[in-house]
Amino acid sequence: MPQERDDIPSTLQRSPEKAQRTWKKTHDSAVGTYGEGQRAHRTAFASLKHSFEKVGDRWEPKEQKGPSDPQAERGATQERGPTAGGVDVNASRQHLEEVAGRLNIPGRSSMKKADLVDAIGKANRRETAEAREADKGRGR
């Protein structure tokens, strides 16, 4: 069943149309293959993460296409592992510092790359939760 705008995750609703199309197309295809459910959603997000990264409460185009974390590199295998939640762990340290700056993460210049990834992930989750709460207040 094709996805409507209200049926896609809220972070995608706040993202560019291209991100929404990528997720919907992959999700619809995955539903045809695996049926509706978590596996279809995971497949759609894995596809999205090749071209987009999570910044705050939305998805933005990546500087370079490709897998964003080791789980995405493994592809659609049965073996699942932890993901970076949309943070592009393969991005340069400079890029991660820029993203951390946009998210107002203190101490970013002295953080190790892995710490930057963790801090960005935490800030992304916080901003997403705040945006969803604001959406509830607006009756969405």
N, CA, C and O atoms as CSV, one atom per row, in Angstrom:
chain,resi,resn,atom,element,x,y,z
A,1,MET,N,N,0.856,-1.178,0.000
A,1,MET,CA,C,0.000,0.000,0.000
A,1,MET,C,C,0.897,1.235,0.000
A,1,MET,O,O,1.752,1.362,0.877
A,2,PRO,N,N,0.727,2.152,-0.961
A,2,PRO,CA,C,1.557,3.345,-1.012
A,2,PRO,C,C,1.408,4.202,0.241
A,2,PRO,O,O,0.323,4.322,0.809
A,3,GLN,N,N,2.511,4.786,0.649
A,3,GLN,CA,C,2.530,5.608,1.860
A,3,GLN,C,C,1.999,7.021,1.577
A,3,GLN,O,O,2.373,7.639,0.580
A,4,GLU,N,N,1.150,7.512,2.434
A,4,GLU,CA,C,0.694,8.903,2.391
A,4,GLU,C,C,1.598,9.713,3.308
A,4,GLU,O,O,2.297,9.145,4.148
A,5,ARG,N,N,1.592,11.025,3.156
A,5,ARG,CA,C,2.470,11.879,3.959
A,5,ARG,C,C,2.266,11.650,5.453
A,5,ARG,O,O,3.244,11.611,6.199
A,6,ASP,N,N,1.037,11.498,5.904
A,6,ASP,CA,C,0.760,11.299,7.331
A,6,ASP,C,C,1.213,9.931,7.823
A,6,ASP,O,O,1.329,9.716,9.030
A,7,ASP,N,N,1.470,9.003,6.904
A,7,ASP,CA,C,1.872,7.650,7.282
A,7,ASP,C,C,3.377,7.489,7.432
A,7,ASP,O,O,3.843,6.435,7.864
A,8,ILE,N,N,4.142,8.513,7.084
A,8,ILE,CA,C,5.591,8.404,7.194
A,8,ILE,C,C,6.041,8.954,8.542
A,8,ILE,O,O,5.342,9.769,9.145
A,9,PRO,N,N,7.197,8.516,9.016
A,9,PRO,CA,C,7.694,9.007,10.307
A,9,PRO,C,C,7.776,10.531,10.341
A,9,PRO,O,O,8.035,11.173,9.323
A,10,SER,N,N,7.555,11.094,11.513
A,10,SER,CA,C,7.513,12.550,11.657
A,10,SER,C,C,8.812,13.220,11.244
A,10,SER,O,O,8.790,14.336,10.725
A,11,THR,N,N,9.948,12.558,11.465
A,11,THR,CA,C,11.222,13.168,11.062
A,11,THR,C,C,11.280,13.337,9.546
A,11,THR,O,O,11.906,14.271,9.046
A,12,LEU,N,N,10.638,12.448,8.825
A,12,LEU,CA,C,10.601,12.575,7.361
A,12,LEU,C,C,9.608,13.637,6.915
A,12,LEU,O,O,9.806,14.278,5.883
A,13,GLN,N,N,8.547,13.827,7.680
A,13,GLN,CA,C,7.581,14.861,7.336
A,13,GLN,C,C,8.222,16.248,7.380
A,13,GLN,O,O,7.769,17.171,6.703
A,14,ARG,N,N,9.289,16.387,8.188
A,14,ARG,CA,C,9.998,17.669,8.295
A,14,ARG,C,C,11.230,17.718,7.388
A,14,ARG,O,O,12.053,18.627,7.504
A,15,SER,N,N,11.354,16.754,6.497
A,15,SER,CA,C,12.532,16.603,5.651
A,15,SER,C,C,12.215,16.924,4.195
A,15,SER,O,O,11.049,17.046,3.820
A,16,PRO,N,N,13.263,17.062,3.371
A,16,PRO,CA,C,13.037,17.359,1.943
A,16,PRO,C,C,12.205,16.283,1.251
A,16,PRO,O,O,12.188,15.124,1.665
A,17,GLU,N,N,11.521,16.692,0.195
A,17,GLU,CA,C,10.687,15.774,-0.587
A,17,GLU,C,C,11.480,14.568,-1.074
A,17,GLU,O,O,10.959,13.453,-1.082
A,18,LYS,N,N,12.721,14.772,-1.478
A,18,LYS,CA,C,13.556,13.673,-1.977
A,18,LYS,C,C,13.730,12.604,-0.899
A,18,LYS,O,O,13.675,11.410,-1.192
A,19,ALA,N,N,13.937,13.029,0.337
A,19,ALA,CA,C,14.068,12.063,1.435
A,19,ALA,C,C,12.763,11.295,1.615
A,19,ALA,O,O,12.774,10.080,1.815
A,20,GLN,N,N,11.649,12.000,1.543
A,20,GLN,CA,C,10.347,11.356,1.687
A,20,GLN,C,C,10.109,10.353,0.561
A,20,GLN,O,O,9.628,9.247,0.804
A,21,ARG,N,N,10.448,10.742,-0.676
A,21,ARG,CA,C,10.269,9.825,-1.819
A,21,ARG,C,C,11.136,8.580,-1.675
A,21,ARG,O,O,10.689,7.465,-1.944
A,22,THR,N,N,12.384,8.782,-1.247
A,22,THR,CA,C,13.301,7.653,-1.071
A,22,THR,C,C,12.735,6.672,-0.060
A,22,THR,O,O,12.701,5.467,-0.309
A,23,TRP,N,N,12.289,7.189,1.085
A,23,TRP,CA,C,11.758,6.320,2.132
A,23,TRP,C,C,10.487,5.607,1.658
A,23,TRP,O,O,10.344,4.397,1.829
A,24,LYS,N,N,9.570,6.373,1.060
A,24,LYS,CA,C,8.299,5.778,0.617
A,24,LYS,C,C,8.506,4.686,-0.421
A,24,LYS,O,O,7.920,3.608,-0.327
A,25,LYS,N,N,9.352,4.978,-1.420
A,25,LYS,CA,C,9.567,4.009,-2.498
A,25,LYS,C,C,10.169,2.719,-1.944
A,25,LYS,O,O,9.726,1.623,-2.287
A,26,THR,N,N,11.176,2.854,-1.088
A,26,THR,CA,C,11.806,1.668,-0.524
A,26,THR,C,C,10.849,0.936,0.410
A,26,THR,O,O,10.783,-0.293,0.397
A,27,HIS,N,N,10.109,1.690,1.218
A,27,HIS,CA,C,9.164,1.068,2.143
A,27,HIS,C,C,8.104,0.280,1.378
A,27,HIS,O,O,7.799,-0.862,1.723
A,28,ASP,N,N,7.547,0.895,0.341
A,28,ASP,CA,C,6.504,0.220,-0.429
A,28,ASP,C,C,7.037,-1.064,-1.062
A,28,ASP,O,O,6.352,-2.087,-1.078
A,29,SER,N,N,8.252,-1.004,-1.578
A,29,SER,CA,C,8.873,-2.193,-2.166
A,29,SER,C,C,9.123,-3.260,-1.093
A,29,SER,O,O,8.881,-4.446,-1.320
A,30,ALA,N,N,9.607,-2.830,0.068
A,30,ALA,CA,C,9.883,-3.771,1.159
A,30,ALA,C,C,8.599,-4.408,1.682
A,30,ALA,O,O,8.604,-5.584,2.047
A,31,VAL,N,N,7.513,-3.663,1.727
A,31,VAL,CA,C,6.229,-4.230,2.150
A,31,VAL,C,C,5.820,-5.331,1.181
A,31,VAL,O,O,5.303,-6.367,1.601
A,32,GLY,N,N,6.049,-5.115,-0.121
A,32,GLY,CA,C,5.736,-6.137,-1.105
A,32,GLY,C,C,6.579,-7.394,-0.924
A,32,GLY,O,O,6.127,-8.501,-1.218
A,33,THR,N,N,7.803,-7.218,-0.440
A,33,THR,CA,C,8.707,-8.352,-0.250
A,33,THR,C,C,8.535,-9.010,1.109
A,33,THR,O,O,8.422,-10.233,1.197
A,34,TYR,N,N,8.512,-8.205,2.178
A,34,TYR,CA,C,8.530,-8.726,3.550
A,34,TYR,C,C,7.198,-8.614,4.276
A,34,TYR,O,O,7.019,-9.227,5.328
A,35,GLY,N,N,6.258,-7.840,3.733
A,35,GLY,CA,C,5.021,-7.558,4.445
A,35,GLY,C,C,5.194,-6.311,5.307
A,35,GLY,O,O,6.310,-5.846,5.539
A,36,GLU,N,N,4.070,-5.784,5.773
A,36,GLU,CA,C,4.103,-4.581,6.613
A,36,GLU,C,C,4.758,-4.915,7.941
A,36,GLU,O,O,4.571,-6.011,8.469
A,37,GLY,N,N,5.520,-3.983,8.480
A,37,GLY,CA,C,6.119,-4.194,9.795
A,37,GLY,C,C,7.515,-3.630,9.920
A,37,GLY,O,O,7.976,-2.854,9.083
A,38,GLN,N,N,8.180,-4.043,10.996
A,38,GLN,CA,C,9.499,-3.508,11.323
A,38,GLN,C,C,10.517,-3.707,10.224
A,38,GLN,O,O,11.307,-2.805,9.944
A,39,ARG,N,N,10.515,-4.874,9.594
A,39,ARG,CA,C,11.528,-5.139,8.580
A,39,ARG,C,C,11.401,-4.171,7.407
A,39,ARG,O,O,12.412,-3.719,6.871
A,40,ALA,N,N,10.187,-3.851,7.008
A,40,ALA,CA,C,9.979,-2.892,5.922
A,40,ALA,C,C,10.467,-1.507,6.338
A,40,ALA,O,O,11.074,-0.796,5.537
A,41,HIS,N,N,10.204,-1.121,7.586
A,41,HIS,CA,C,10.668,0.180,8.078
A,41,HIS,C,C,12.194,0.221,8.153
A,41,HIS,O,O,12.807,1.206,7.742
A,42,ARG,N,N,12.804,-0.837,8.670
A,42,ARG,CA,C,14.272,-0.883,8.764
A,42,ARG,C,C,14.902,-0.787,7.375
A,42,ARG,O,O,15.902,-0.096,7.183
A,43,THR,N,N,14.309,-1.485,6.417
A,43,THR,CA,C,14.826,-1.468,5.049
A,43,THR,C,C,14.733,-0.065,4.465
A,43,THR,O,O,15.665,0.402,3.811
A,44,ALA,N,N,13.603,0.612,4.703
A,44,ALA,CA,C,13.420,1.966,4.180
A,44,ALA,C,C,14.420,2.938,4.812
A,44,ALA,O,O,14.978,3.789,4.119
A,45,PHE,N,N,14.646,2.817,6.118
A,45,PHE,CA,C,15.619,3.699,6.769
A,45,PHE,C,C,17.038,3.395,6.304
A,45,PHE,O,O,17.845,4.312,6.149
A,46,ALA,N,N,17.353,2.130,6.082
A,46,ALA,CA,C,18.690,1.786,5.590
A,46,ALA,C,C,18.938,2.434,4.231
A,46,ALA,O,O,20.026,2.948,3.973
A,47,SER,N,N,17.938,2.410,3.372
A,47,SER,CA,C,18.057,3.037,2.064
A,47,SER,C,C,18.220,4.557,2.205
A,47,SER,O,O,19.059,5.167,1.542
A,48,LEU,N,N,17.421,5.142,3.062
A,48,LEU,CA,C,17.470,6.584,3.295
A,48,LEU,C,C,18.853,7.025,3.764
A,48,LEU,O,O,19.355,8.066,3.342
A,49,LYS,N,N,19.466,6.225,4.640
A,49,LYS,CA,C,20.762,6.589,5.238
A,49,LYS,C,C,21.910,6.577,4.236
A,49,LYS,O,O,22.995,7.064,4.551
A,50,HIS,N,N,21.706,6.041,3.054
A,50,HIS,CA,C,22.765,6.075,2.040
A,50,HIS,C,C,22.887,7.464,1.417
A,50,HIS,O,O,23.955,7.821,0.920
A,51,SER,N,N,21.820,8.245,1.436
A,51,SER,CA,C,21.834,9.572,0.820
A,51,SER,C,C,21.560,10.706,1.796
A,51,SER,O,O,21.816,11.869,1.481
A,52,PHE,N,N,21.040,10.380,2.983
A,52,PHE,CA,C,20.650,11.406,3.947
A,52,PHE,C,C,21.207,11.082,5.322
A,52,PHE,O,O,21.474,9.923,5.640
A,53,GLU,N,N,21.380,12.120,6.137
A,53,GLU,CA,C,21.801,11.947,7.524
A,53,GLU,C,C,20.821,12.690,8.415
A,53,GLU,O,O,20.207,13.674,8.004
A,54,LYS,N,N,20.686,12.208,9.632
A,54,LYS,CA,C,19.777,12.833,10.587
A,54,LYS,C,C,20.492,13.995,11.253
A,54,LYS,O,O,21.575,13.832,11.816
A,55,VAL,N,N,19.880,15.165,11.183
A,55,VAL,CA,C,20.403,16.361,11.840
A,55,VAL,C,C,19.235,16.980,12.600
A,55,VAL,O,O,18.313,17.537,12.005
A,56,GLY,N,N,19.292,16.873,13.910
A,56,GLY,CA,C,18.192,17.390,14.722
A,56,GLY,C,C,16.951,16.544,14.523
A,56,GLY,O,O,16.972,15.332,14.735
A,57,ASP,N,N,15.870,17.188,14.116
A,57,ASP,CA,C,14.589,16.490,13.986
A,57,ASP,C,C,14.210,16.199,12.534
A,57,ASP,O,O,13.039,15.976,12.226
A,58,ARG,N,N,15.202,16.203,11.646
A,58,ARG,CA,C,14.918,15.980,10.222
A,58,ARG,C,C,16.101,15.304,9.532
A,58,ARG,O,O,17.178,15.157,10.111
A,59,TRP,N,N,15.879,14.901,8.297
A,59,TRP,CA,C,16.911,14.268,7.480
A,59,TRP,C,C,17.391,15.265,6.441
A,59,TRP,O,O,16.585,15.937,5.797
A,60,GLU,N,N,18.722,15.362,6.276
A,60,GLU,CA,C,19.324,16.290,5.322
A,60,GLU,C,C,20.235,15.514,4.378
A,60,GLU,O,O,20.786,14.481,4.757
A,61,PRO,N,N,20.398,16.010,3.139
A,61,PRO,CA,C,21.283,15.314,2.190
A,61,PRO,C,C,22.714,15.224,2.722
A,61,PRO,O,O,23.226,16.164,3.330
A,62,LYS,N,N,23.346,14.073,2.481
A,62,LYS,CA,C,24.731,13.874,2.883
A,62,LYS,C,C,25.665,14.474,1.830
A,62,LYS,O,O,25.294,14.624,0.666
A,63,GLU,N,N,26.874,14.810,2.258
A,63,GLU,CA,C,27.868,15.319,1.320
A,63,GLU,C,C,28.292,14.232,0.340
A,63,GLU,O,O,28.485,14.504,-0.845
A,64,GLN,N,N,28.438,12.998,0.831
A,64,GLN,CA,C,28.804,11.871,-0.017
A,64,GLN,C,C,27.845,10.716,0.249
A,64,GLN,O,O,27.532,10.405,1.398
A,65,LYS,N,N,27.389,10.093,-0.818
A,65,LYS,CA,C,26.486,8.957,-0.666
A,65,LYS,C,C,27.264,7.731,-0.200
A,65,LYS,O,O,28.453,7.581,-0.480
A,66,GLY,N,N,26.574,6.879,0.506
A,66,GLY,CA,C,27.159,5.634,0.970
A,66,GLY,C,C,26.613,5.270,2.330
A,66,GLY,O,O,25.899,6.063,2.943
A,67,PRO,N,N,26.939,4.072,2.816
A,67,PRO,CA,C,26.426,3.627,4.110
A,67,PRO,C,C,26.878,4.558,5.228
A,67,PRO,O,O,27.992,5.080,5.201
A,68,SER,N,N,26.008,4.758,6.206
A,68,SER,CA,C,26.299,5.710,7.278
A,68,SER,C,C,26.912,5.066,8.508
A,68,SER,O,O,27.474,5.762,9.354
A,69,ASP,N,N,26.811,3.736,8.622
A,69,ASP,CA,C,27.364,3.059,9.798
A,69,ASP,C,C,27.593,1.583,9.453
A,69,ASP,O,O,27.157,1.124,8.397
A,70,PRO,N,N,28.269,0.838,10.329
A,70,PRO,CA,C,28.559,-0.574,10.029
A,70,PRO,C,C,27.322,-1.412,9.726
A,70,PRO,O,O,27.383,-2.309,8.885
A,71,GLN,N,N,26.210,-1.142,10.388
A,71,GLN,CA,C,24.985,-1.904,10.112
A,71,GLN,C,C,24.525,-1.667,8.678
A,71,GLN,O,O,24.124,-2.610,7.995
A,72,ALA,N,N,24.577,-0.434,8.219
A,72,ALA,CA,C,24.169,-0.126,6.847
A,72,ALA,C,C,25.119,-0.773,5.841
A,72,ALA,O,O,24.694,-1.159,4.752
A,73,GLU,N,N,26.393,-0.895,6.191
A,73,GLU,CA,C,27.367,-1.535,5.307
A,73,GLU,C,C,27.062,-3.023,5.126
A,73,GLU,O,O,27.316,-3.583,4.060
A,74,ARG,N,N,26.520,-3.662,6.165
A,74,ARG,CA,C,26.209,-5.094,6.087
A,74,ARG,C,C,25.053,-5.349,5.131
A,74,ARG,O,O,24.958,-6.431,4.552
A,75,GLY,N,N,24.190,-4.385,4.962
A,75,GLY,CA,C,23.056,-4.543,4.062
A,75,GLY,C,C,21.928,-5.327,4.695
A,75,GLY,O,O,21.805,-5.398,5.918
A,76,ALA,N,N,21.115,-5.909,3.852
A,76,ALA,CA,C,19.893,-6.579,4.308
A,76,ALA,C,C,20.168,-8.023,4.713
A,76,ALA,O,O,19.526,-8.945,4.210
A,77,THR,N,N,21.101,-8.216,5.603
A,77,THR,CA,C,21.351,-9.561,6.118
A,77,THR,C,C,20.467,-9.799,7.322
A,77,THR,O,O,19.872,-8.868,7.865
A,78,GLN,N,N,20.385,-11.036,7.730
A,78,GLN,CA,C,19.599,-11.353,8.916
A,78,GLN,C,C,20.278,-10.833,10.177
A,78,GLN,O,O,19.616,-10.544,11.175
A,79,GLU,N,N,21.609,-10.715,10.126
A,79,GLU,CA,C,22.358,-10.248,11.290
A,79,GLU,C,C,22.121,-8.746,11.480
A,79,GLU,O,O,22.441,-7.941,10.605
A,80,ARG,N,N,21.564,-8.391,12.620
A,80,ARG,CA,C,21.324,-6.984,12.918
A,80,ARG,C,C,22.295,-6.550,13.991
A,80,ARG,O,O,22.688,-7.331,14.857
A,81,GLY,N,N,22.668,-5.310,13.917
A,81,GLY,CA,C,23.546,-4.739,14.916
A,81,GLY,C,C,23.097,-3.331,15.234
A,81,GLY,O,O,22.102,-2.851,14.691
A,82,PRO,N,N,23.824,-2.673,16.108
A,82,PRO,CA,C,23.440,-1.305,16.454
A,82,PRO,C,C,23.660,-0.352,15.283
A,82,PRO,O,O,24.571,-0.539,14.476
A,83,THR,N,N,22.829,0.652,15.205
A,83,THR,CA,C,23.006,1.693,14.192
A,83,THR,C,C,23.401,2.981,14.904
A,83,THR,O,O,23.344,3.074,16.130
A,84,ALA,N,N,23.794,3.955,14.125
A,84,ALA,CA,C,24.146,5.260,14.689
A,84,ALA,C,C,22.943,6.201,14.644
A,84,ALA,O,O,23.098,7.406,14.843
A,85,GLY,N,N,21.762,5.674,14.388
A,85,GLY,CA,C,20.545,6.480,14.429
A,85,GLY,C,C,20.490,7.573,13.381
A,85,GLY,O,O,19.858,8.607,13.594
A,86,GLY,N,N,21.145,7.355,12.253
A,86,GLY,CA,C,21.120,8.343,11.185
A,86,GLY,C,C,22.322,9.266,11.169
A,86,GLY,O,O,22.477,10.055,10.237
A,87,VAL,N,N,23.185,9.187,12.189
A,87,VAL,CA,C,24.411,9.976,12.189
A,87,VAL,C,C,25.385,9.284,11.237
A,87,VAL,O,O,25.562,8.067,11.299
A,88,ASP,N,N,26.009,10.058,10.365
A,88,ASP,CA,C,26.937,9.495,9.387
A,88,ASP,C,C,28.309,9.319,10.020
A,88,ASP,O,O,29.126,10.239,10.011
A,89,VAL,N,N,28.560,8.134,10.568
A,89,VAL,CA,C,29.835,7.866,11.245
A,89,VAL,C,C,31.005,7.863,10.268
A,89,VAL,O,O,32.158,7.966,10.686
A,90,ASN,N,N,30.722,7.747,8.972
A,90,ASN,CA,C,31.781,7.757,7.968
A,90,ASN,C,C,32.128,9.167,7.492
A,90,ASN,O,O,33.038,9.338,6.680
A,91,ALA,N,N,31.414,10.176,7.988
A,91,ALA,CA,C,31.707,11.564,7.624
A,91,ALA,C,C,33.019,11.995,8.269
A,91,ALA,O,O,33.492,11.377,9.222
A,92,SER,N,N,33.585,13.050,7.741
A,92,SER,CA,C,34.831,13.567,8.299
A,92,SER,C,C,34.582,14.166,9.686
A,92,SER,O,O,33.464,14.551,10.027
A,93,ARG,N,N,35.637,14.230,10.456
A,93,ARG,CA,C,35.545,14.848,11.777
A,93,ARG,C,C,35.077,16.300,11.640
A,93,ARG,O,O,34.262,16.777,12.430
A,94,GLN,N,N,35.602,16.994,10.628
A,94,GLN,CA,C,35.219,18.395,10.398
A,94,GLN,C,C,33.713,18.509,10.172
A,94,GLN,O,O,33.060,19.390,10.731
A,95,HIS,N,N,33.166,17.615,9.350
A,95,HIS,CA,C,31.729,17.643,9.089
A,95,HIS,C,C,30.940,17.388,10.379
A,95,HIS,O,O,29.961,18.077,10.666
A,96,LEU,N,N,31.379,16.391,11.147
A,96,LEU,CA,C,30.689,16.089,12.406
A,96,LEU,C,C,30.755,17.281,13.362
A,96,LEU,O,O,29.783,17.561,14.063
A,97,GLU,N,N,31.883,17.980,13.399
A,97,GLU,CA,C,31.989,19.185,14.242
A,97,GLU,C,C,31.020,20.263,13.766
A,97,GLU,O,O,30.418,20.959,14.583
A,98,GLU,N,N,30.866,20.405,12.447
A,98,GLU,CA,C,29.918,21.390,11.900
A,98,GLU,C,C,28.488,21.042,12.301
A,98,GLU,O,O,27.725,21.912,12.721
A,99,VAL,N,N,28.133,19.774,12.170
A,99,VAL,CA,C,26.791,19.329,12.571
A,99,VAL,C,C,26.602,19.569,14.066
A,99,VAL,O,O,25.555,20.061,14.488
A,100,ALA,N,N,27.609,19.223,14.871
A,100,ALA,CA,C,27.531,19.437,16.326
A,100,ALA,C,C,27.363,20.921,16.642
A,100,ALA,O,O,26.642,21.281,17.573
A,101,GLY,N,N,28.021,21.774,15.878
A,101,GLY,CA,C,27.865,23.214,16.073
A,101,GLY,C,C,26.447,23.670,15.775
A,101,GLY,O,O,25.896,24.494,16.505
A,102,ARG,N,N,25.853,23.146,14.716
A,102,ARG,CA,C,24.468,23.506,14.379
A,102,ARG,C,C,23.502,23.039,15.456
A,102,ARG,O,O,22.437,23.627,15.647
A,103,LEU,N,N,23.886,21.969,16.161
A,103,LEU,CA,C,23.032,21.429,17.224
A,103,LEU,C,C,23.400,21.998,18.600
A,103,LEU,O,O,22.864,21.570,19.622
A,104,ASN,N,N,24.315,22.963,18.611
A,104,ASN,CA,C,24.747,23.631,19.851
A,104,ASN,C,C,25.288,22.656,20.896
A,104,ASN,O,O,24.952,22.750,22.077
A,105,ILE,N,N,26.115,21.734,20.457
A,105,ILE,CA,C,26.714,20.771,21.371
A,105,ILE,C,C,27.978,21.387,21.958
A,105,ILE,O,O,28.915,21.690,21.219
A,106,PRO,N,N,28.019,21.576,23.275
A,106,PRO,CA,C,29.205,22.191,23.893
A,106,PRO,C,C,30.388,21.216,23.932
A,106,PRO,O,O,30.200,20.003,24.033
A,107,GLY,N,N,31.600,21.757,23.852
A,107,GLY,CA,C,32.809,20.956,23.970
A,107,GLY,C,C,33.143,20.140,22.741
A,107,GLY,O,O,34.007,19.266,22.805
A,108,ARG,N,N,32.483,20.399,21.623
A,108,ARG,CA,C,32.648,19.579,20.422
A,108,ARG,C,C,34.075,19.589,19.862
A,108,ARG,O,O,34.524,18.590,19.299
A,109,SER,N,N,34.784,20.702,20.013
A,109,SER,CA,C,36.124,20.785,19.418
A,109,SER,C,C,37.134,19.885,20.125
A,109,SER,O,O,38.161,19.532,19.545
A,110,SER,N,N,36.854,19.514,21.369
A,110,SER,CA,C,37.790,18.648,22.101
A,110,SER,C,C,37.327,17.186,22.151
A,110,SER,O,O,37.986,16.349,22.768
A,111,MET,N,N,36.202,16.881,21.508
A,111,MET,CA,C,35.682,15.512,21.525
A,111,MET,C,C,36.388,14.637,20.506
A,111,MET,O,O,36.826,15.109,19.456
A,112,LYS,N,N,36.490,13.354,20.831
A,112,LYS,CA,C,36.943,12.355,19.865
A,112,LYS,C,C,35.800,12.133,18.879
A,112,LYS,O,O,34.650,12.467,19.168
A,113,LYS,N,N,36.117,11.574,17.723
A,113,LYS,CA,C,35.107,11.369,16.692
A,113,LYS,C,C,33.940,10.526,17.203
A,113,LYS,O,O,32.782,10.853,16.944
A,114,ALA,N,N,34.229,9.459,17.917
A,114,ALA,CA,C,33.162,8.592,18.444
A,114,ALA,C,C,32.285,9.360,19.431
A,114,ALA,O,O,31.073,9.151,19.480
A,115,ASP,N,N,32.892,10.241,20.212
A,115,ASP,CA,C,32.116,11.048,21.156
A,115,ASP,C,C,31.227,12.042,20.417
A,115,ASP,O,O,30.105,12.310,20.846
A,116,LEU,N,N,31.724,12.592,19.306
A,116,LEU,CA,C,30.910,13.492,18.485
A,116,LEU,C,C,29.685,12.755,17.951
A,116,LEU,O,O,28.568,13.269,17.994
A,117,VAL,N,N,29.913,11.539,17.446
A,117,VAL,CA,C,28.799,10.734,16.911
A,117,VAL,C,C,27.755,10.506,18.008
A,117,VAL,O,O,26.558,10.672,17.774
A,118,ASP,N,N,28.208,10.130,19.191
A,118,ASP,CA,C,27.282,9.892,20.309
A,118,ASP,C,C,26.533,11.166,20.695
A,118,ASP,O,O,25.323,11.132,20.918
A,119,ALA,N,N,27.249,12.292,20.775
A,119,ALA,CA,C,26.625,13.561,21.172
A,119,ALA,C,C,25.612,14.026,20.132
A,119,ALA,O,O,24.550,14.541,20.483
A,120,ILE,N,N,25.937,13.846,18.855
A,120,ILE,CA,C,24.998,14.219,17.794
A,120,ILE,C,C,23.761,13.336,17.869
A,120,ILE,O,O,22.641,13.831,17.744
A,121,GLY,N,N,23.948,12.041,18.072
A,121,GLY,CA,C,22.811,11.137,18.207
A,121,GLY,C,C,21.905,11.536,19.354
A,121,GLY,O,O,20.682,11.528,19.221
A,122,LYS,N,N,22.510,11.887,20.485
A,122,LYS,CA,C,21.730,12.299,21.650
A,122,LYS,C,C,20.969,13.595,21.353
A,122,LYS,O,O,19.792,13.718,21.693
A,123,ALA,N,N,21.640,14.553,20.722
A,123,ALA,CA,C,20.978,15.817,20.375
A,123,ALA,C,C,19.855,15.574,19.370
A,123,ALA,O,O,18.794,16.192,19.466
A,124,ASN,N,N,20.078,14.681,18.409
A,124,ASN,CA,C,19.033,14.350,17.433
A,124,ASN,C,C,17.800,13.774,18.129
A,124,ASN,O,O,16.671,14.173,17.842
A,125,ARG,N,N,18.026,12.842,19.039
A,125,ARG,CA,C,16.890,12.238,19.764
A,125,ARG,C,C,16.142,13.289,20.574
A,125,ARG,O,O,14.912,13.289,20.609
A,126,ARG,N,N,16.878,14.183,21.224
A,126,ARG,CA,C,16.251,15.239,22.023
A,126,ARG,C,C,15.409,16.160,21.138
A,126,ARG,O,O,14.260,16.457,21.465
A,127,GLU,N,N,15.980,16.610,20.017
A,127,GLU,CA,C,15.238,17.516,19.131
A,127,GLU,C,C,14.025,16.827,18.502
A,127,GLU,O,O,12.980,17.452,18.319
A,128,THR,N,N,14.163,15.552,18.176
A,128,THR,CA,C,13.025,14.819,17.626
A,128,THR,C,C,11.907,14.703,18.654
A,128,THR,O,O,10.736,14.896,18.326
A,129,ALA,N,N,12.261,14.390,19.888
A,129,ALA,CA,C,11.255,14.289,20.956
A,129,ALA,C,C,10.563,15.633,21.167
A,129,ALA,O,O,9.344,15.687,21.331
A,130,GLU,N,N,11.336,16.711,21.163
A,130,GLU,CA,C,10.744,18.043,21.336
A,130,GLU,C,C,9.819,18.392,20.175
A,130,GLU,O,O,8.745,18.955,20.389
A,131,ALA,N,N,10.222,18.064,18.954
A,131,ALA,CA,C,9.393,18.355,17.784
A,131,ALA,C,C,8.101,17.536,17.820
A,131,ALA,O,O,7.033,18.040,17.476
A,132,ARG,N,N,8.202,16.291,18.230
A,132,ARG,CA,C,6.988,15.463,18.320
A,132,ARG,C,C,6.042,15.984,19.393
A,132,ARG,O,O,4.824,15.965,19.214
A,133,GLU,N,N,6.590,16.440,20.488
A,133,GLU,CA,C,5.768,17.027,21.548
A,133,GLU,C,C,5.078,18.291,21.061
A,133,GLU,O,O,3.906,18.523,21.357
A,134,ALA,N,N,5.815,19.110,20.308
A,134,ALA,CA,C,5.230,20.327,19.742
A,134,ALA,C,C,4.123,19.979,18.732
A,134,ALA,O,O,3.099,20.659,18.662
A,135,ASP,N,N,4.346,18.912,17.954
A,135,ASP,CA,C,3.320,18.471,17.005
A,135,ASP,C,C,2.043,18.054,17.721
A,135,ASP,O,O,0.940,18.340,17.257
A,136,LYS,N,N,2.202,17.370,18.866
A,136,LYS,CA,C,1.029,16.970,19.662
A,136,LYS,C,C,0.256,18.193,20.125
A,136,LYS,O,O,-0.975,18.206,20.107
A,137,GLY,N,N,0.985,19.218,20.537
A,137,GLY,CA,C,0.341,20.458,21.001
A,137,GLY,C,C,-0.428,21.155,19.889
A,137,GLY,O,O,-1.380,21.891,20.151
A,138,ARG,N,N,-0.012,20.922,18.645
A,138,ARG,CA,C,-0.700,21.511,17.482
A,138,ARG,C,C,-1.780,20.585,16.945
A,138,ARG,O,O,-2.440,20.902,15.956
A,139,GLY,N,N,-1.962,19.428,17.603
A,139,GLY,CA,C,-3.012,18.504,17.198
A,139,GLY,C,C,-2.666,17.654,15.992
A,139,GLY,O,O,-3.562,17.191,15.286
A,140,ARG,N,N,-1.391,17.441,15.745
A,140,ARG,CA,C,-0.985,16.597,14.596
A,140,ARG,C,C,-0.846,15.173,14.995
A,140,ARG,O,O,-0.515,14.328,14.163
